[in-house]
């Protein structure tokens, strides 16, 4: 055997790698308990008056896994100037803008209350000893003293946030808050604990983001999947991270960066990811204003299949299982015509038969009308013929084979 092979462990010890590895084995892993995919907030979705500058923003997030310690991720990724936060507090949420006062705690950054995040960057907070339960709600209250014109956020929150002029970040309730169903600046909560071990990322568009679900009800399909995990003792340690963006496409920017470009951030950038579910593509098929030209649709299908292959390859490089979901029907939507339906069927056929996905989640079969398979089952249709209602989202989650997450 070569001398270098004998020398390598010694070199690692001198460089300090061995003690780091030993320490990491003793520590519990950070696991994503909640996330949203950040994007540049469009004009129509900017914070309402009085705005973020100098005011109090209280946001509520629904956690998917237990933890005894947590940290936040704050994003200024799309900001055109620095973002300065004077203070952030967390607390257990009671109802609307009201927190459980004895649970209120300050969040620190390098031991300090205030932090400045450069344009294009995000920062993790310091870890905080704080016990949370899966399926509980956490209130995160922020006061910003420097806010960029371009704000990073997530418009499709399906959760109400509260914005007030008076009061402080520790207030039990805010004074006459303005309500807005958007999230801003906050894009992740990670936990450590005795049970939290790994996470699944759901990468998708508005159907994953929960359009048609109940606001403040946590009835998106990833929410129902999280409930199934919690009810299963063997899987209760798995966090579910919703990386859906309404209007998102795989191949082209639309609402939010295209899925190929945001993949590394939204999948590899999350903590302890072991599984990926890809459920996206309908906006690529119909997003060209329902392009009827078969040649154009054929090109879109070829490019989408290539993108799915890239998702799988990239996931495997990080030892992540890549699961593909079939595209659900959209008959009667303006997207729908014979060409777009042919494209949907071709993509679903590839997902089901190519053997390249580590598993197939047949959401098409779960949601379609058995008598008219190019349409959603009317019991699951939110009314626009594309997005499901809460019962439909429950059906998608219930169709998933949970043994896939024992790998």
C-alpha positions as CSV (number, residue, x, y, z in Angstrom):
1,X,0.0,0.0,0.0
2,X,1.3,3.5,-0.8
3,X,2.9,5.6,2.0
4,X,0.3,8.3,1.4
5,X,-2.4,5.9,2.4
6,X,-0.7,5.3,5.8
7,X,0.0,9.0,6.3
8,X,-3.5,10.3,5.5
9,X,-5.1,9.6,8.9
10,X,-2.2,11.4,10.6
11,X,-2.6,14.4,8.4
12,X,-6.3,14.5,9.2
13,X,-5.5,14.5,12.9
14,X,-3.0,17.3,12.6
15,X,-5.5,19.4,10.7
16,X,-8.1,18.9,13.3
17,X,-10.5,16.9,11.3
18,X,-10.6,13.9,13.6
19,X,-11.8,15.8,16.7
20,X,-14.5,17.5,14.6
21,X,-15.8,14.2,13.3
22,X,-15.8,12.8,16.8
23,X,-17.7,15.7,18.2
24,X,-20.3,15.6,15.3
25,X,-21.0,11.9,16.1
26,X,-21.9,12.9,19.7
27,X,-24.1,15.8,18.8
28,X,-27.7,15.5,17.7
29,X,-28.3,16.7,14.1
30,X,-30.1,19.9,13.2
31,X,-33.4,19.0,11.4
32,X,-35.7,21.2,9.4
33,X,-38.9,21.6,11.3
34,X,-40.5,24.3,9.1
35,X,-39.5,26.1,5.9
36,X,-40.8,28.1,3.0
37,X,-39.1,28.9,-0.3
38,X,-38.0,32.5,-0.4
39,X,-38.6,34.8,-3.4
40,X,-38.6,38.4,-4.3
41,X,-42.0,39.8,-3.1
42,X,-44.1,41.2,-5.9
43,X,-45.5,44.7,-5.6
44,X,-49.0,43.4,-4.9
45,X,-47.8,41.2,-2.0
46,X,-45.5,43.8,-0.2
47,X,-46.2,44.4,3.5
48,X,-49.3,46.6,4.0
49,X,-49.1,49.9,5.7
50,X,-47.5,50.7,8.1
51,X,-44.8,48.5,6.4
52,X,-41.8,46.7,8.1
53,X,-39.5,49.6,8.8
54,X,-39.5,50.3,12.6
55,X,-42.7,48.3,13.2
56,X,-43.6,45.0,14.8
57,X,-44.1,41.9,12.6
58,X,-45.5,38.8,14.2
59,X,-45.6,35.6,12.1
60,X,-46.8,32.1,12.9
61,X,-45.3,28.9,11.6
62,X,-46.4,25.3,12.0
63,X,-43.6,22.9,13.2
64,X,-43.5,19.3,12.0
65,X,-41.1,17.7,14.4
66,X,-40.2,17.8,18.1
67,X,-37.1,19.6,19.4
68,X,-35.4,20.8,22.6
69,X,-33.3,23.4,20.9
70,X,-34.0,25.6,17.8
71,X,-32.5,28.2,15.5
72,X,-34.0,30.5,12.9
73,X,-33.0,31.3,9.3
74,X,-33.6,34.9,8.2
75,X,-33.2,35.7,4.5
76,X,-32.3,38.9,2.6
77,X,-31.6,36.9,-0.5
78,X,-33.5,39.1,-2.8
79,X,-32.9,42.4,-1.0
80,X,-31.2,45.2,-2.9
81,X,-29.6,46.6,0.3
82,X,-28.8,45.4,3.8
83,X,-31.5,44.3,6.2
84,X,-31.1,45.3,9.9
85,X,-33.1,43.7,12.6
86,X,-33.2,45.4,16.0
87,X,-34.6,42.3,17.7
88,X,-36.4,39.0,17.2
89,X,-38.4,37.1,19.8
90,X,-40.0,33.7,19.7
91,X,-42.9,32.3,21.7
92,X,-45.4,29.6,21.7
93,X,-48.5,30.7,19.8
94,X,-51.9,30.8,21.3
95,X,-54.4,32.4,18.8
96,X,-54.2,35.1,16.2
97,X,-51.5,37.6,17.3
98,X,-51.5,36.4,21.0
99,X,-48.5,34.5,22.4
100,X,-48.0,32.5,25.6
101,X,-46.1,35.1,27.6
102,X,-44.1,32.8,29.8
103,X,-42.6,31.2,26.7
104,X,-41.3,34.5,25.2
105,X,-37.5,34.4,24.5
106,X,-35.1,36.7,22.6
107,X,-33.2,35.3,19.6
108,X,-29.5,36.2,19.4
109,X,-27.0,36.4,16.6
110,X,-23.4,35.9,17.7
111,X,-24.6,36.8,21.2
112,X,-26.3,40.0,20.2
113,X,-29.9,41.1,19.8
114,X,-29.3,43.1,16.6
115,X,-28.0,41.8,13.3
116,X,-27.4,43.2,9.8
117,X,-27.8,40.8,6.9
118,X,-26.1,41.8,3.6
119,X,-28.0,41.9,0.3
120,X,-28.2,38.5,-1.2
121,X,-27.5,36.6,2.0
122,X,-29.2,34.8,4.8
123,X,-28.1,34.1,8.4
124,X,-28.8,31.5,11.1
125,X,-29.5,32.7,14.6
126,X,-27.6,31.3,17.6
127,X,-29.1,28.1,19.0
128,X,-31.6,28.5,21.8
129,X,-32.8,26.0,24.3
130,X,-36.5,25.9,23.7
131,X,-38.8,22.9,23.7
132,X,-41.3,22.6,20.9
133,X,-43.7,19.8,19.9
134,X,-44.5,18.6,16.4
135,X,-47.7,20.1,15.0
136,X,-47.5,23.1,17.3
137,X,-47.3,26.7,16.3
138,X,-44.4,29.0,16.9
139,X,-44.8,32.8,16.8
140,X,-41.7,34.8,15.5
141,X,-41.8,38.5,16.2
142,X,-39.5,40.8,14.3
143,X,-38.6,44.5,14.5
144,X,-36.5,45.8,11.6
145,X,-34.7,49.2,11.5
146,X,-33.3,49.0,8.0
147,X,-35.4,47.4,5.2
148,X,-34.4,47.0,1.6
149,X,-36.8,48.1,-1.2
150,X,-36.8,44.6,-2.6
151,X,-38.1,42.4,0.2
152,X,-37.5,38.6,0.5
153,X,-40.6,36.6,1.5
154,X,-43.1,34.0,0.7
155,X,-46.5,35.3,-0.5
156,X,-48.4,32.0,-0.4
157,X,-48.2,31.5,3.3
158,X,-51.8,30.4,3.9
159,X,-51.1,31.7,7.4
160,X,-51.9,35.2,8.8
161,X,-49.2,37.5,9.9
162,X,-49.7,40.6,12.1
163,X,-48.1,44.0,11.6
164,X,-48.4,46.8,14.2
165,X,-46.9,50.2,14.9
166,X,-47.1,50.3,18.7
167,X,-45.8,47.8,21.2
168,X,-42.7,45.6,21.3
169,X,-41.6,42.2,20.2
170,X,-42.4,40.7,23.7
171,X,-46.0,42.0,23.7
172,X,-48.6,39.3,24.6
173,X,-50.8,40.8,21.9
174,X,-50.2,43.6,19.4
175,X,-52.1,46.9,19.3
176,X,-54.5,47.1,16.4
177,X,-52.4,44.9,14.1
178,X,-52.9,44.9,10.3
179,X,-53.4,41.3,9.1
180,X,-51.7,40.0,6.0
181,X,-51.6,36.4,4.6
182,X,-47.9,36.5,3.7
183,X,-44.6,35.6,5.3
184,X,-41.6,38.0,5.2
185,X,-37.8,37.5,5.9
186,X,-38.2,34.3,7.9
187,X,-37.7,31.2,5.8
188,X,-36.6,28.4,8.2
189,X,-36.8,26.9,11.7
190,X,-34.5,24.0,12.6
191,X,-34.5,21.9,15.7
192,X,-32.4,19.5,17.6
193,X,-33.7,17.0,20.1
194,X,-34.0,13.4,21.2
195,X,-36.2,12.4,18.3
196,X,-35.6,14.7,15.4
197,X,-33.4,12.9,12.9
198,X,-34.1,13.6,9.2
199,X,-36.4,15.6,6.9
200,X,-38.3,15.3,3.6
201,X,-38.4,18.2,1.2
202,X,-41.5,18.7,-1.0
203,X,-40.5,20.6,-4.1
204,X,-43.4,22.0,-6.1
205,X,-45.7,24.8,-7.2
206,X,-49.0,26.2,-5.9
207,X,-50.5,22.7,-5.4
208,X,-47.7,22.0,-2.9
209,X,-47.8,25.6,-1.6
210,X,-51.5,24.9,-0.7
211,X,-53.6,27.0,-2.9
212,X,-57.2,26.1,-2.2
213,X,-56.4,24.9,1.4
214,X,-57.8,26.5,4.5
215,X,-55.9,29.6,5.7
216,X,-54.5,29.1,9.2
217,X,-55.7,25.4,9.0
218,X,-52.5,23.8,7.9
219,X,-54.4,21.6,5.3
220,X,-51.8,21.5,2.5
221,X,-50.8,18.0,1.5
222,X,-47.3,18.3,3.1
223,X,-49.2,19.2,6.4
224,X,-51.3,16.0,6.2
225,X,-48.1,14.0,5.5
226,X,-46.6,15.5,8.6
227,X,-49.6,14.4,10.6
228,X,-49.2,10.9,9.3
229,X,-45.6,10.9,10.4
230,X,-46.4,12.1,13.9
231,X,-49.1,9.4,14.2
232,X,-46.5,6.7,13.3
233,X,-44.0,6.1,16.1
234,X,-41.4,4.9,13.7
235,X,-41.6,8.0,11.6
236,X,-42.3,10.7,14.2
237,X,-38.7,12.0,14.0
238,X,-39.1,13.2,10.4
239,X,-39.6,16.8,9.5
240,X,-41.6,17.9,6.5
241,X,-40.3,21.0,4.6
242,X,-42.7,22.6,2.1
243,X,-40.7,24.2,-0.7
244,X,-43.6,24.9,-3.0
245,X,-44.0,28.3,-4.7
246,X,-47.3,29.4,-6.3
247,X,-47.0,29.8,-10.0
248,X,-43.5,28.3,-10.1
249,X,-42.1,26.5,-13.1
250,X,-39.3,24.0,-13.5
251,X,-37.8,25.4,-16.7
252,X,-38.4,29.1,-16.7
253,X,-38.6,31.8,-14.0
254,X,-42.1,32.8,-13.3
255,X,-43.3,33.4,-9.7
256,X,-40.1,32.8,-7.9
257,X,-36.9,31.3,-9.4
258,X,-37.3,28.3,-11.6
259,X,-37.0,25.0,-9.8
260,X,-33.8,24.0,-11.4
261,X,-32.1,27.2,-10.2
262,X,-33.5,27.0,-6.7
263,X,-32.9,23.3,-6.2
264,X,-29.6,23.5,-4.4
265,X,-30.9,26.1,-1.9
266,X,-34.3,24.6,-1.3
267,X,-33.1,20.9,-1.1
268,X,-29.5,20.7,-0.2
269,X,-29.7,23.9,1.9
270,X,-32.2,22.4,4.3
271,X,-31.0,20.5,7.3
272,X,-30.9,16.6,7.5
273,X,-32.7,16.0,4.2
274,X,-33.0,12.3,3.4
275,X,-35.9,12.3,1.0
276,X,-37.1,14.5,-1.9
277,X,-40.6,14.6,-3.4
278,X,-40.8,16.4,-6.8
279,X,-44.3,17.4,-7.7
280,X,-44.1,20.1,-10.4
281,X,-44.4,20.7,-14.1
282,X,-48.0,21.7,-14.7
283,X,-47.1,25.4,-15.1
284,X,-44.5,24.6,-17.7
285,X,-47.1,22.6,-19.7
286,X,-49.8,25.2,-19.5
287,X,-47.8,28.3,-18.6
288,X,-47.2,29.2,-22.3
289,X,-50.9,30.3,-22.3
290,X,-51.8,26.7,-23.1
291,X,-49.7,26.5,-26.2
292,X,-51.5,24.2,-28.6
293,X,-48.6,23.5,-31.0
294,X,-47.7,19.8,-30.6
295,X,-44.0,20.6,-31.6
296,X,-43.7,23.1,-28.8
297,X,-45.4,20.8,-26.3
298,X,-43.0,18.0,-27.4
299,X,-40.1,20.2,-26.6
300,X,-41.5,21.1,-23.2
301,X,-42.0,17.4,-22.4
302,X,-38.4,16.6,-23.4
303,X,-37.0,19.4,-21.3
304,X,-39.1,18.5,-18.3
305,X,-38.0,14.9,-18.4
306,X,-34.4,16.1,-18.6
307,X,-35.0,18.3,-15.6
308,X,-36.5,15.5,-13.6
309,X,-33.4,13.4,-14.4
310,X,-31.2,16.3,-13.2
311,X,-33.2,16.5,-9.9
312,X,-32.7,12.7,-9.4
313,X,-28.9,12.8,-10.2
314,X,-28.4,15.9,-8.0
315,X,-30.3,14.3,-5.1
316,X,-28.3,11.1,-5.4
317,X,-25.0,13.0,-5.2
318,X,-26.1,14.0,-1.7
319,X,-27.5,10.5,-0.8
320,X,-31.1,11.7,-0.9
321,X,-33.9,9.4,-2.2
322,X,-35.7,11.1,-5.1
323,X,-39.4,10.4,-5.3
324,X,-41.5,11.7,-8.3
325,X,-45.2,12.5,-8.2
326,X,-47.4,12.3,-11.3
327,X,-49.0,15.6,-12.4
328,X,-52.7,15.8,-11.4
329,X,-55.5,16.6,-14.0
330,X,-56.5,20.1,-15.0
331,X,-59.5,19.6,-17.3
332,X,-61.7,22.7,-17.8
333,X,-58.8,25.0,-16.8
334,X,-57.6,27.4,-19.5
335,X,-54.4,25.4,-19.5
336,X,-56.3,22.4,-20.9
337,X,-56.4,21.3,-24.5
338,X,-55.5,18.1,-26.4
339,X,-51.8,19.0,-26.7
340,X,-51.3,19.9,-23.0
341,X,-53.2,16.8,-21.9
342,X,-51.0,14.7,-24.2
343,X,-48.0,16.3,-22.5
344,X,-49.2,15.6,-19.0
345,X,-49.9,11.9,-20.0
346,X,-46.4,11.6,-21.5
347,X,-44.7,13.0,-18.4
348,X,-46.7,10.8,-16.1
349,X,-45.9,7.7,-18.2
350,X,-42.2,8.5,-17.9
351,X,-42.5,8.9,-14.2
352,X,-44.4,5.6,-13.8
353,X,-42.3,3.5,-16.2
354,X,-38.8,4.9,-16.6
355,X,-37.4,3.4,-13.4
356,X,-35.3,6.5,-12.8
357,X,-37.3,7.8,-9.8
358,X,-36.6,6.0,-6.6
359,X,-40.4,5.7,-6.1
360,X,-43.5,7.0,-7.8
361,X,-46.2,8.8,-5.9
362,X,-49.3,8.5,-8.2
363,X,-51.1,11.8,-7.3
364,X,-52.8,11.7,-10.6
365,X,-54.5,8.4,-9.8
366,X,-55.4,9.7,-6.3
367,X,-57.0,12.9,-7.4
368,X,-58.6,12.3,-10.8
369,X,-62.2,11.6,-11.6
370,X,-62.4,7.9,-12.4
371,X,-65.0,8.5,-15.1
372,X,-63.2,11.4,-16.7
373,X,-59.5,11.0,-15.9
374,X,-58.5,14.3,-17.5
375,X,-60.4,16.1,-14.7
376,X,-60.1,16.3,-11.0
377,X,-62.6,14.4,-8.9
378,X,-65.2,17.0,-8.1
379,X,-65.0,16.1,-4.4
380,X,-61.4,17.3,-4.4
381,X,-61.6,20.3,-6.8
382,X,-61.2,23.7,-5.0
383,X,-63.3,25.2,-7.8
384,X,-60.7,26.3,-10.3
385,X,-60.1,22.8,-11.8
386,X,-56.4,22.8,-10.9
387,X,-55.9,23.3,-7.2
388,X,-57.3,20.8,-4.7
389,X,-59.4,21.6,-1.6
390,X,-58.4,20.4,1.8
391,X,-60.0,17.0,1.3
392,X,-58.1,16.6,-1.9
393,X,-54.8,17.5,-0.2
394,X,-55.6,14.9,2.5
395,X,-56.2,12.3,-0.2
396,X,-52.8,13.0,-1.8
397,X,-51.0,12.6,1.5
398,X,-53.0,9.5,2.4
399,X,-52.0,7.9,-1.0
400,X,-48.3,8.0,-0.1
401,X,-46.8,4.7,1.0
402,X,-45.1,5.5,4.4
403,X,-42.7,2.6,4.1
404,X,-40.8,4.7,1.6
405,X,-39.6,6.7,4.6
406,X,-38.1,3.8,6.4
407,X,-35.2,3.7,4.0
